[in-house]
């Protein structure tokens, strides 16, 4: 356990950030699942609006360093490909 007051404060800050990051990652996964579900149902208008929200969320988390930039790009790219495939069908 931390001995100095500085180390104790850093431990508290790290715990707060860990909880916040976990919550934001969970929220991102929920957005991604909602987009995937609407694509599977074939609901293109809903999928497009959810896609915009999901991409915004993913990009925000990547810029903050919660997730890696390549992971964010991969999610956006795959969702976009699925959305285009739905539009063509």
HELIX and SHEET records of a PDB file:
HELIX    1   1 UNK A    5  UNK A   41  1                                  37    
HELIX    2   2 UNK A   44  UNK A   64  1                                  21    
HELIX    3   3 UNK A   69  UNK A   88  1                                  20    
END                                                                             
